[in-house]
Amino acid sequence: MTLQMCEEAAMAAIALQAARRLPEARATAAEIGATSALKPLDPDVVSAAIPAFFIGRNRAGLWVAREAKGRAGGLFLFKSSAIDFAKRRSAPERCALVFPAETLELDIENHGNPLVALAARWLEVAKRHLARITR
């Protein structure tokens, strides 16, 4: 099993766990500390001169890319799109990619795919409506 397969399996498990939570038990991004996993990087590990991006999944299962200093970020359907976004935003230099184990929410304006953000909102509304109907 390759490292990429392990990452994908771990992220799928996180997304599945988040999807199984009851809607009323879900906390808001502020309550769960959406930026708690996005602490400044240790300068002994990654130089402050190197742009760094956090890439992970949010509660809806979408991919989030967020610059460590909060200057840019976006929502994406695919992991590769989030990575490409980070690379484009840091060009011509290369960037450090950090994959937190926890889910993370985009806490800044979405500069990624606007259709993905719209679809996520509609999906959340549909889930709430379906939960009301099935009660």
C-alpha positions as CSV (number, residue, x, y, z in Angstrom):
1,M,0.0,0.0,0.0
2,T,1.5,3.3,-1.0
3,L,1.5,6.5,1.1
4,Q,-1.0,8.1,-1.2
5,M,-3.4,5.2,-0.8
6,C,-3.0,5.5,3.0
7,E,-3.8,9.2,2.8
8,E,-6.8,8.6,0.6
9,A,-8.1,5.9,3.0
10,A,-7.6,8.1,6.0
11,M,-9.4,11.0,4.4
12,A,-12.3,8.8,3.3
13,A,-12.7,7.5,6.8
14,I,-12.8,11.1,8.1
15,A,-15.4,12.1,5.6
16,L,-17.5,9.0,6.4
17,Q,-17.3,9.7,10.1
18,A,-18.3,13.3,9.5
19,A,-21.2,12.2,7.3
20,R,-22.6,9.9,9.9
21,R,-22.9,12.5,12.6
22,L,-26.4,13.7,13.3
23,P,-27.2,17.1,11.9
24,E,-28.3,18.5,15.3
25,A,-25.1,17.3,16.9
26,R,-22.9,19.2,14.4
27,A,-21.1,22.2,15.8
28,T,-20.4,25.4,13.9
29,A,-17.0,26.1,12.6
30,A,-16.4,28.6,15.4
31,E,-17.5,26.1,18.0
32,I,-15.1,23.4,16.8
33,G,-12.2,25.8,16.4
34,A,-12.0,25.6,12.6
35,T,-8.5,27.2,12.7
36,S,-7.3,25.2,15.7
37,A,-5.4,22.8,13.3
38,L,-4.1,25.8,11.3
39,K,-1.6,27.1,13.9
40,P,1.4,28.9,12.6
41,L,4.1,26.5,11.3
42,D,7.2,26.0,13.4
43,P,10.0,28.0,11.7
44,D,12.4,25.2,12.6
45,V,10.4,22.8,10.4
46,V,9.3,25.1,7.6
47,S,11.0,28.4,6.9
48,A,8.8,31.5,7.1
49,A,10.0,32.4,3.6
50,I,8.3,29.3,2.1
51,P,4.6,29.6,1.4
52,A,2.6,26.9,3.2
53,F,-0.9,25.6,2.5
54,F,-3.1,23.4,4.6
55,I,-5.0,20.9,2.5
56,G,-7.7,18.7,3.9
57,R,-11.4,17.9,3.9
58,N,-14.2,19.8,5.5
59,R,-17.3,18.3,7.2
60,A,-19.2,18.2,3.9
61,G,-16.3,16.1,2.4
62,L,-15.1,18.9,0.1
63,W,-11.4,19.6,-0.3
64,V,-10.1,22.8,1.4
65,A,-6.9,24.6,0.5
66,R,-5.9,27.5,2.8
67,E,-2.7,29.5,2.9
68,A,-1.1,29.3,6.4
69,K,-1.3,33.0,6.9
70,G,-4.9,33.2,5.8
71,R,-4.3,35.3,2.6
72,A,-5.9,32.8,0.2
73,G,-8.1,29.7,0.3
74,G,-10.7,27.8,-1.6
75,L,-13.1,24.8,-1.8
76,F,-12.6,22.1,-4.3
77,L,-14.2,18.8,-5.4
78,F,-10.9,17.0,-6.0
79,K,-7.7,16.9,-3.9
80,S,-5.6,17.5,-7.0
81,S,-7.5,20.7,-7.6
82,A,-6.7,21.9,-4.1
83,I,-3.0,21.1,-4.6
84,D,-3.0,22.9,-8.0
85,F,-4.6,25.9,-6.4
86,A,-1.8,26.0,-3.8
87,K,0.9,25.7,-6.4
88,R,-0.6,28.4,-8.6
89,R,-1.0,30.8,-5.6
90,S,2.7,30.3,-4.6
91,A,4.2,30.4,-8.1
92,P,6.9,30.9,-9.1
93,E,8.2,29.5,-5.8
94,R,7.3,26.1,-4.6
95,C,5.2,25.7,-1.5
96,A,4.9,23.4,1.5
97,L,1.7,21.3,1.7
98,V,0.4,20.4,5.1
99,F,-2.3,17.7,5.4
100,P,-3.9,18.0,8.9
101,A,-5.5,14.9,10.3
102,E,-8.6,16.8,11.5
103,T,-11.3,18.2,9.2
104,L,-10.9,21.9,8.5
105,E,-13.3,24.5,7.5
106,L,-12.5,27.4,5.2
107,D,-12.7,30.5,7.4
108,I,-11.8,33.0,4.7
109,E,-13.3,34.0,1.3
110,N,-13.6,31.1,-1.2
111,H,-11.2,31.7,-4.1
112,G,-11.6,28.2,-5.3
113,N,-14.4,26.7,-7.3
114,P,-17.6,28.8,-6.7
115,L,-19.8,26.0,-8.0
116,V,-18.5,23.6,-5.4
117,A,-19.3,26.0,-2.6
118,L,-22.8,26.5,-4.0
119,A,-23.4,22.8,-4.3
120,A,-22.2,22.3,-0.7
121,R,-24.8,24.8,0.5
122,W,-27.6,23.1,-1.4
123,L,-26.5,19.7,-0.2
124,E,-26.6,20.9,3.4
125,V,-30.1,22.3,2.9
126,A,-31.3,19.1,1.3
127,K,-29.9,17.0,4.2
128,R,-31.7,19.2,6.8
129,H,-34.9,19.0,4.8
130,L,-34.6,15.2,4.5
131,A,-33.9,14.9,8.2
132,R,-37.1,16.9,9.0
133,I,-39.2,14.7,6.6
134,T,-37.9,11.4,8.1
135,R,-38.6,12.3,11.7
